[in-house]
Amino acid sequence: MHASQLYTIQNFIHDHLGGGFLYASLLKNLPGLIGIPIVPSITQEIGLVWKKGKYVTDCVEKYISFIKNYV
């Protein structure tokens, strides 16, 4: 089963309908759930993607610039 909404995942687990893998930082917002650390930890590489040659707003352009320069 796959769900992308935290509320849905929380309810599946609460109702004993499933378990899940979540980022540890999300657990603080999900009362009643217990996390078991995975050792060694799982790493993930992410990227920022937008459609080349298409219009982006000024805010999006500033965000892209920030990510390119500071992350």
C-alpha positions in Angstrom: 0.0 0.0 0.0 1.3 3.5 -0.8 0.1 6.8 0.7 1.7 10.2 0.4 -0.4 12.1 3.0 1.0 12.0 6.6 -2.6 12.0 7.9 -3.4 8.9 5.9 -0.2 7.1 7.0 -0.8 8.0 10.6 -4.4 6.6 10.5 -3.2 3.4 8.7 -0.7 2.8 11.5 -3.1 3.8 14.3 -5.8 1.4 13.0 -3.3 -1.4 12.6 -3.6 -1.5 8.8 0.0 -0.9 8.1 3.4 0.4 9.0 5.7 2.7 7.3 9.1 4.3 6.7 9.2 8.0 7.5 11.8 10.6 8.0 12.7 10.7 11.8 11.9 14.5 11.8 8.3 13.8 10.9 7.7 11.7 14.1 7.6 14.7 16.4 4.4 15.8 14.6 2.8 12.3 14.8 1.8 11.7 18.5 1.4 8.1 19.5 3.9 6.7 17.0 7.3 5.2 17.8 10.2 5.2 15.5 12.9 2.5 15.3 16.2 3.9 13.9 17.6 2.1 10.9 21.4 1.5 11.3 23.2 2.3 9.2 21.0 5.2 8.2 19.6 5.4 4.7 20.8 8.4 2.8 18.9 10.1 -0.1 20.1 12.5 -2.8 17.5 15.0 -4.0 17.5 17.6 -6.6 15.5 20.7 -7.7 13.8 20.3 -11.1 12.0 22.7 -13.4 11.1 22.7 -17.1 13.9 24.3 -19.1 13.0 27.2 -21.2 9.6 27.8 -19.6 8.6 30.9 -17.7 9.1 30.9 -13.9 8.0 33.6 -11.6 10.4 36.0 -9.9 9.9 34.2 -6.6 10.8 30.8 -8.2 13.8 32.3 -9.9 15.1 33.7 -6.6 14.5 30.2 -5.0 16.4 28.5 -7.8 19.2 31.0 -7.4 19.3 30.5 -3.6 19.5 26.7 -4.0 22.2 26.9 -6.6 24.4 29.2 -4.5 23.8 28.1 -0.9 22.9 24.4 -0.9 
